[in-house]
Structures are given as structure tokens and as C-alpha cells.
Amino acid sequence: MLPTTEVNFDGIVGPTHNYAGLSYGNIASAAHQNQIANPQFAALQGLEKMAMVQRLGVEQAVMPPQLRPHLSFLRACGFQGSPEELIQNASKRDKVLLAAANSAACMWTANAATVSPSVDCSDQRLHFTPANLTSGIHRSIEASQTKGVLKAIFYDPSASDPSAPDPTQRTAVHPPLGPAAALSDEGAANHMRLAPSHSDHAIEVFVFGRNALNANQTKPVKFPARQTLQASQSISRVHHLANSHTFFLQQNPIAIDAGAFHNDVVAVANEHVLLCHQDAFDGQQSQLEKLSTAFHEIYQTDLSVIEIQRDQVPLKDAVASYLFNSQIVTLPNREMALIAPTECQNIASVRSAIDQIIHSDNPINHVYYPDVRQSMNNGGGPACLRLRVVMNDNELSSMHHGVRLNETLYQKLVDWVLKHYRTKLTPDDLCDPKLYHESLGAMSELESILDFPQGTICGEDQT
């Protein structure tokens, strides 16, 4: 078994970060709709969170933002002309579509893809399936470029054809699932790995909101269930996962109606630790018993389940604080740390629960509170901002190293943000063609900073 490293890939907040309120079922997004955003501050907050994790000794990398507005999307919606004319025509005829074209939501890379490390897969390849994100028009435009960026980062120099998965490659970046409602996929936000360590063949847990082919299944009443069972099962097959190590759990409809639109708003896992709310899963007691039994049978050790009771932290407080959207990271000394949003300090029930976690007999020993409020206002906490990728030494060495964060790259990115990003962005600013040209210039320079080939970020039809 080769040594492995978990790398956190955080999305850099893009220059068009705004509060359009496009994510139905996301309470924070709706609450801040049409407010004034600060893209520069948002990007700096995200970078500071990345630097904090990297300084803790955890491997950290970045994912670039996508160029916005997405002009090809506007053309597909029937608008015509030059970039300036496209933006002006859309601003006059459909500002919601223009807002969708300007969405910076790709910053939440927990939705970028589902990742299965090679140690989990029977073909011993590292697998990525970009999420189709069909539940939201503003996010469904991300998948194609996400696939391209993943291929640029996780290329295999020995592959003869880098444009498609090949059995001789160490990595496989698959196409997104088809754009069908029954295959609605939201990526790693509904996926967890459980094992004694990152190096072990893990139990992969897929959490779905609805069974698209069973009309009688219990479902939420207020908000839509985004992830389908069929999408989760399809990805498990594409990734060559063993049935004995794969579980499918239904998210509790009550949690979805409370605003937990993804599993990572009510549950988070790291190695042999599962931290979850009492109302995270449908039939939770029996499901946790099955997981714990399987874990013990496979690994001959116990799964550490930290279940926060609803009378300790009501679902309303869990969603408002994003307690379970914290990251759990393994430090170099093998202790674990919770990376929680500052909002967790401001809600008494949540602050008390974290104090109890840190001082109880479980592997989580430390807590850190980065300020990611600009992201939180749109409904994305620390765990939303990162995609976890477990790689062995060979895979890590072949990865594109231009995205691995260190102090030098951090300072370059800070300077880049200060140079290119606005400090104020209103809904009306999305109608300004100058914003597109500012973003295009920023993305072109970012390609150089990250040592990407020209066109990696700006390569789609954007002219």
C-alpha cells in the first residue's frame, strides 16, 4: 500500500461574486438576495482560510474560478452579438439569466465532482466524475469547464491520449452524468469516505435526497431534494467501487426542508470519524448501526460516531451556523482539527456543542475559526469551499504542481486579487460589460500565475 496524502482543493472566489439568490432551498442565499457583495474581500477570506489550513501542515491546493459571465450560455439562451451586446441584451430582456451567467458558485468545489481514490477502486485508478448540477441553472453551466480543469490538474504524463480515460492512465476524469432529472448529481457535498486512515481501502458513503424512480418514497415538502439515488449508484459503478465497501443513505427530508440542501450541511466525515446531526439521515439509528458494524467487520476497529442531538443543537441552529459544514482535517501528528466558520461562535448551542466535542473522548482535539462570511452569506461554509482528493505518492507527483499552495503562491494570489477585484458589486453591476473585460484580464493573468497552458481557464467560446 503506497503512502497517501489528502489534498484540499479550494475554489478561488471569482471576480463576479454576487448575491443573486439563485439557489432555491438555500436559506442563506435567499436571505441575502440582491445585497451588495464584496468580491475582493470574499476572495481574500477564501485565500486566508486556505493559508490557515496549509500552515497547519495539511496539503492545500487551489482550483481556479471560471470566467464569467458565461457568454456561450447567453448565446444558447438566444441572445446574439458581441460580448458587450450579449450582456446589454440580456440585461434588458432577462436579468435572471444574466445573473446565472455571472454566477461565481464554482467557488464551492465540494460540488465540483465526486472523487474516489485509487485505493478504493478495483481498477486502481483515481476517479473523478464532475457533477452535472442540473438542479440549478446557474450551476449547470459549470460541468464542462470543471472537467477541463480537472484534466489539466490531474493529467498523467504517460498517457497517450489525455482527452479520454484509458486503462493505462493513473487517473480517470469522466464526463458528467447525463443532464436528466433522474441523474441529478451535486458532487462530493453528498459523499463521504470512512476508514482507519486515508491510506486504507475506505467505505464510500453516498447520500441521496430522493429516489427518482420511486414516487412513493418519503421526500421533503418545502424544498427540492437535489441528489438522486440513481446518480449516486451510477457514479459508484463508473468508479469501480466494491459493493462491500459502498453504502447509500437517504438524507432526512426534514433536514432538507430545514435548509440542508446537501448532506455536508448536516454531516461530515474524516477517516474513522463521522460527525452528524441526529436528523441527518432517514432511519438514522439503523443506518448508523449498519455503518458501524461494517466498519468493525472490515477494519477490526470501531467507527467514531459523534452524533449531535437535536435538543442540544436544533436543526435551525445547525443550518444557521453551518456547524457540520466544518472541515475535519488530520494534522501531521495524527490529531484532528475542526475548521469551523466564525458563525459557530455566535450561536450558544453550537458553541457549546463544539466545546463538548473538543473536550470529549474522540479524535477531534482542536478547533479553528476562519472568517468566510462572504461565502456564508451565499450559503457556503468551509467544507463547501473545498474538494478532498486522496492521492498516493505517484499520483501526487504527477499532479500539476502550479496549484499547490505555499506562502509564495498565497502572496501572489493575494496581490492578484487586490489588483483585479472590485470591492463592491451590486445586481446592476452585472449589466456592465466592463465587468466581463475585467474578469477576462484577471483570468488570463491567473493562468500564468498557476502555470496553466493558455486557454485552460479562458478556453471556452467566450469571445
C-alpha positions in Angstrom: 0.0 0.0 0.0 1.5 3.3 -1.1 1.7 6.2 1.2 -1.2 8.7 0.6 -1.9 12.3 1.1 -5.3 14.1 1.3 -5.2 17.4 -0.6 -7.8 20.0 0.0 -8.6 21.8 -3.3 -10.3 25.1 -2.5 -12.1 27.2 -5.1 -10.8 30.7 -5.6 -13.8 33.1 -5.3 -14.3 34.7 -8.7 -14.5 38.4 -9.6 -18.3 38.3 -10.2 -19.1 37.1 -6.7 -22.6 38.4 -6.1 -25.8 37.8 -4.2 -28.4 36.9 -6.8 -30.3 34.4 -4.6 -30.5 31.8 -7.3 -30.2 28.7 -5.1 -33.7 27.6 -4.1 -33.6 25.7 -0.8 -30.5 27.6 0.3 -31.8 29.8 3.2 -28.7 32.0 3.4 -28.7 32.6 -0.3 -32.3 33.7 -0.2 -31.8 35.9 2.9 -29.0 37.9 1.2 -30.6 38.2 -2.2 -29.8 41.5 -4.0 -27.5 42.7 -1.3 -24.1 44.3 -2.1 -21.2 41.9 -2.4 -17.5 42.5 -2.0 -15.7 40.1 -4.4 -12.3 41.3 -3.3 -13.0 40.6 0.4 -14.6 37.3 -0.4 -11.6 36.1 -2.4 -9.2 37.2 0.3 -11.2 35.4 3.0 -11.1 32.2 1.0 -7.4 32.5 0.4 -6.7 33.2 4.1 -8.7 30.1 5.0 -6.6 28.0 2.6 -3.4 29.5 4.0 -4.5 28.7 7.5 -5.1 25.0 6.6 -1.7 24.8 4.8 0.1 26.3 7.8 -1.4 23.6 10.0 0.6 21.1 7.9 -2.3 19.9 5.7 -1.7 19.8 2.0 -3.6 22.6 0.3 -4.2 23.4 -3.4 -6.4 25.8 -5.4 -9.0 25.5 -8.1 -9.3 28.5 -10.4 -12.6 30.3 -10.9 -14.4 30.1 -14.2 -14.7 33.1 -16.5 -17.9 34.9 -16.1 -20.3 36.0 -17.5 -20.6 32.7 -19.4 -21.2 34.1 -22.9 -21.8 30.7 -24.5 -24.7 30.2 -22.1 -26.2 33.5 -23.1 -25.9 32.6 -26.7 -27.6 29.3 -26.0 -30.4 31.2 -24.5 -31.0 33.1 -27.7 -29.0 36.3 -27.2 -26.8 37.5 -30.0 -23.9 39.8 -30.8 -20.6 40.8 -29.4 -19.8 40.2 -25.7 -21.0 43.8 -25.0 -24.2 43.3 -27.0 -24.9 39.9 -25.3 -24.6 41.4 -21.9 -26.7 44.5 -22.7 -29.4 42.5 -24.5 -29.7 40.0 -21.6 -29.8 42.9 -19.1 -32.8 44.3 -20.9 -34.7 41.1 -21.5 -33.9 38.6 -18.7 -31.8 39.7 -15.7 -32.2 36.4 -14.0 -30.5 34.6 -16.9 -27.8 37.3 -16.9 -27.3 36.7 -13.1 -27.0 33.0 -13.8 -24.4 33.6 -16.5 -22.4 35.7 -13.9 -22.6 33.2 -11.1 -19.4 32.6 -9.2 -20.8 29.5 -7.5 -18.0 27.3 -8.8 -16.0 28.6 -5.8 -17.8 25.8 -3.9 -15.7 23.0 -5.1 -17.4 20.4 -2.9 -19.9 20.4 -5.8 -17.3 20.2 -8.5 -17.0 16.4 -8.6 -17.2 13.1 -6.8 -13.7 11.7 -6.1 -12.8 8.1 -5.5 -9.1 7.4 -4.6 -7.4 4.6 -6.4 -7.1 2.6 -3.2 -10.9 2.3 -3.2 -11.3 1.3 -6.9 -10.9 -2.1 -8.4 -9.0 -0.8 -11.4 -6.7 1.1 -9.1 -7.2 4.4 -10.8 -8.0 7.8 -9.2 -11.6 8.6 -10.4 -13.3 11.9 -10.9 -16.9 12.5 -12.1 -17.7 16.2 -12.5 -21.1 17.0 -11.1 -23.8 17.9 -13.6 -25.5 20.2 -11.1 -28.8 20.1 -13.1 -30.8 21.3 -10.1 -29.7 24.9 -10.6 -29.4 26.7 -13.9 -26.6 28.9 -12.6 -24.5 25.8 -11.7 -25.4 23.5 -14.6 -23.1 25.7 -16.8 -20.0 24.7 -14.8 -19.6 21.0 -15.6 -17.7 21.3 -19.0 -15.1 23.6 -17.7 -14.8 21.7 -14.4 -13.9 18.6 -16.4 -11.3 20.5 -18.4 -9.6 22.0 -15.3 -9.6 18.6 -13.6 -7.9 17.1 -16.7 -5.3 19.9 -16.6 -4.5 19.3 -12.9 -4.7 15.5 -12.8 -3.1 14.7 -16.1 -0.9 11.6 -16.5 2.2 12.3 -18.5 2.5 8.7 -19.5 -1.0 8.7 -21.2 -1.0 8.6 -24.9 -4.5 10.2 -25.2 -5.1 12.7 -22.3 -8.6 13.6 -23.8 -10.3 10.5 -22.5 -10.0 7.9 -19.7 -7.7 5.0 -20.7 -6.9 1.8 -18.8 -3.2 2.7 -18.8 -3.8 6.0 -17.0 -3.4 6.5 -13.3 -6.3 8.9 -13.3 -9.7 9.0 -15.0 -11.7 12.2 -15.4 -15.1 11.0 -16.6 -17.8 13.0 -18.3 -20.6 14.3 -16.1 -23.7 12.1 -15.8 -26.4 12.9 -18.4 -28.5 16.0 -17.9 -31.6 14.1 -16.8 -33.6 14.9 -13.7 -33.2 11.3 -12.6 -29.4 11.7 -12.6 -29.2 14.9 -10.7 -25.7 15.0 -9.2 -24.3 17.6 -6.7 -20.8 16.1 -6.3 -18.8 15.5 -3.2 -21.1 17.5 -1.0 -23.2 14.3 -0.8 -20.2 11.9 -0.5 -18.1 10.7 2.5 -15.2 8.2 3.0 -14.7 6.2 6.2 -11.6 4.2 7.0 -9.0 4.0 9.8 -6.7 6.2 7.7 -6.7 7.9 4.3 -4.4 5.2 3.0 -6.9 2.3 3.6 -9.5 1.0 1.2 -12.4 3.1 2.5 -16.1 2.6 2.8 -17.6 5.2 0.5 -20.9 6.6 1.6 -23.2 8.3 -0.9 -26.1 10.4 0.5 -29.1 11.0 -1.8 -32.2 13.1 -1.3 -34.6 11.2 -3.5 -35.1 8.0 -5.4 -36.1 9.4 -8.8 -37.8 6.1 -9.8 -39.9 5.6 -6.6 -42.8 8.0 -6.4 -43.8 6.6 -3.0 -40.6 7.3 -1.2 -40.7 9.9 1.6 -39.5 13.2 0.3 -39.2 16.8 1.5 -42.2 19.0 1.3 -40.8 22.5 1.3 -37.6 22.3 -0.7 -36.4 20.0 -3.5 -34.1 17.0 -2.9 -31.3 17.6 -5.3 -29.2 14.4 -5.3 -30.8 11.2 -6.7 -30.1 7.6 -5.7 -29.7 6.8 -9.4 -26.9 9.4 -9.8 -25.1 8.1 -6.7 -25.4 4.5 -7.9 -24.2 5.4 -11.4 -21.0 7.1 -10.0 -20.2 4.1 -7.8 -20.3 1.9 -10.9 -18.3 4.3 -13.0 -15.6 4.4 -10.3 -15.4 0.6 -10.0 -16.3 0.6 -6.2 -16.8 -2.7 -4.4 -20.3 -3.4 -3.2 -19.0 -4.5 0.2 -17.4 -1.0 0.7 -20.3 1.1 -0.7 -23.3 2.5 1.2 -26.3 4.6 0.0 -28.0 6.6 2.7 -31.0 8.8 2.2 -30.8 12.3 3.7 -33.6 13.1 6.1 -36.3 15.0 4.3 -36.8 17.0 7.5 -33.2 18.2 7.2 -33.7 19.2 3.6 -36.8 21.2 4.5 -34.8 22.9 7.2 -32.3 24.2 4.6 -29.8 21.4 4.5 -29.8 21.2 0.7 -26.6 19.0 0.7 -25.5 16.3 3.1 -22.5 18.4 4.1 -24.8 20.8 5.9 -25.7 18.1 8.5 -22.8 15.6 8.3 -19.0 15.5 7.8 -16.5 12.6 8.0 -12.8 12.2 8.2 -11.0 8.9 8.3 -12.7 7.0 11.2 -14.8 9.9 12.5 -18.4 10.7 11.5 -19.8 13.9 12.9 -23.5 14.3 12.2 -26.7 15.8 13.4 -29.4 13.5 14.9 -31.7 14.4 12.0 -29.1 14.0 9.2 -30.3 10.6 7.7 -33.6 8.9 7.2 -33.8 6.0 9.6 -30.6 7.2 11.2 -30.3 4.8 14.1 -30.4 1.7 11.9 -28.2 3.3 9.2 -25.5 4.2 11.7 -25.6 0.7 13.2 -25.1 -0.8 9.8 -22.2 1.5 9.1 -20.6 0.8 12.4 -21.0 -2.9 12.1 -19.5 -2.9 8.6 -16.6 -0.7 9.7 -15.8 -3.0 12.6 -16.0 -6.1 10.4 -13.8 -4.7 7.7 -11.2 -2.9 9.8 -11.4 -4.7 13.2 -11.7 -1.3 14.9 -14.5 1.0 15.8 -16.1 3.9 13.9 -16.2 7.0 16.0 -19.6 8.5 15.6 -20.2 11.9 17.1 -24.0 12.4 16.9 -25.2 15.8 18.0 -28.7 15.6 19.4 -31.5 17.9 18.3 -32.2 19.0 21.8 -28.5 20.2 22.0 -28.4 21.8 18.6 -31.7 22.3 16.8 -31.6 21.9 13.1 -32.3 25.6 12.7 -29.1 26.4 14.6 -27.1 23.8 12.7 -28.2 25.3 9.4 -27.6 28.9 10.5 -24.2 28.2 11.9 -23.0 25.6 9.3 -21.5 23.6 12.1 -21.5 20.4 10.0 -20.1 22.3 7.0 -16.9 22.5 9.0 -13.8 20.7 7.7 -12.3 17.9 9.8 -8.6 17.6 8.9 -5.9 15.2 10.1 -2.8 17.1 11.3 0.7 15.8 10.8 0.8 14.5 14.4 -2.4 12.4 13.6 -4.6 14.6 15.8 -7.7 16.0 14.2 -8.9 19.6 13.9 -12.3 21.2 13.2 -12.2 24.1 10.8 -15.5 25.9 11.6 -17.0 29.1 10.4 -17.0 32.1 12.8 -20.8 31.9 12.8 -20.4 28.9 15.1 -19.0 31.1 17.8 -22.1 33.3 17.7 -24.8 30.7 18.4 -24.8 29.5 22.0 -26.0 26.0 21.3 -23.4 25.4 18.6 -20.5 27.0 20.6 -21.4 24.7 23.5 -21.5 21.6 21.2 -18.1 22.4 19.8 -16.6 22.8 23.2 -18.0 19.4 24.2 -16.6 17.8 21.1 -13.1 19.2 21.7 -13.0 18.2 25.3 -14.7 14.7 25.0 -13.1 11.4 24.3 -13.0 11.5 20.5 -10.2 12.1 17.9 -11.1 15.8 17.3 -8.8 17.8 19.6 -8.6 21.3 18.1 -10.9 23.9 16.5 -10.1 26.9 14.3 -12.5 29.6 13.1 -11.7 31.2 9.7 -13.9 34.1 8.6 -15.6 33.2 5.3 -18.6 35.3 5.8 -18.9 36.5 2.2 -19.2 32.8 1.2 -21.5 32.0 4.2 -23.9 34.8 3.1 -24.5 32.8 -0.1 -24.8 29.5 1.8 -21.3 28.1 1.6 -19.1 27.3 4.5 -15.6 26.0 4.9 -16.4 22.5 3.6 -18.3 23.8 0.6 -15.2 25.6 -0.5 -13.0 22.5 -0.7 -12.8 19.3 -2.7 -10.9 16.5 -1.0 -8.6 14.4 -3.1 -6.7 11.5 -1.6 -3.7 10.6 -3.7 -0.8 8.2 -3.4 2.8 9.4 -3.9 2.8 8.6 -7.7 -0.4 10.5 -8.3 0.7 13.4 -6.2 3.9 13.7 -8.1 2.2 13.7 -11.5 -0.4 16.3 -10.4 0.0 19.8 -11.9 2.2 21.5 -9.2 1.3 25.0 -10.1 -1.9 24.8 -8.0 -0.2 23.5 -4.8 -0.4 26.3 -2.2 2.7 27.6 -0.4 3.5 31.0 1.0 4.8 32.3 -2.3 1.8 31.3 -4.3 -0.5 32.6 -1.5 1.1 36.1 -1.7 0.9 36.1 -5.5 -2.8 35.3 -5.3 -3.4 38.0 -2.7 -1.7 40.6 -4.9 -3.6 39.3 -8.0 -7.0 39.7 -6.1 -6.1 43.2 -4.9 -5.2 44.2 -8.5 -8.2 42.9 -10.3 -11.2 42.5 -8.0 -13.9 45.1 -7.2 -14.7 45.9 -3.6 -18.4 46.4 -4.3 -20.7 44.6 -6.6 -24.4 45.3 -6.9 -27.0 43.5 -9.0 -26.9 46.3 -11.5 -23.2 45.9 -11.9 -23.8 42.6 -13.6 -25.2 44.6 -16.5 -21.9 46.4 -17.0 -19.8 44.9 -19.9 -16.7 46.3 -18.2 -17.0 43.6 -15.6 -16.6 41.0 -18.2 -13.4 42.5 -19.6 -12.1 43.0 -16.0 -12.7 39.3 -15.4 -11.2 38.2 -18.7 -8.0 40.1 -17.8 -7.9 38.6 -14.4 -8.4 35.1 -15.6 -5.7 35.5 -18.3 -3.2 36.5 -15.7 -4.2 33.7 -13.3 -3.4 31.2 -16.0 0.2 32.4 -15.9 0.3 32.5 -12.1 -0.9 28.9 -11.8 1.4 27.8 -14.8 -1.6 26.6 -16.8 -1.4 26.4 -20.6 -3.1 29.3 -22.2 -6.9 28.7 -22.6 -7.2 26.4 -19.5 -9.5 28.9 -17.8 -10.5 31.1 -20.7 -10.6 28.4 -23.4 -14.4 28.0 -24.0 -16.2 30.1 -26.5 -16.1 33.5 -24.7 -15.5 35.9 -27.5 
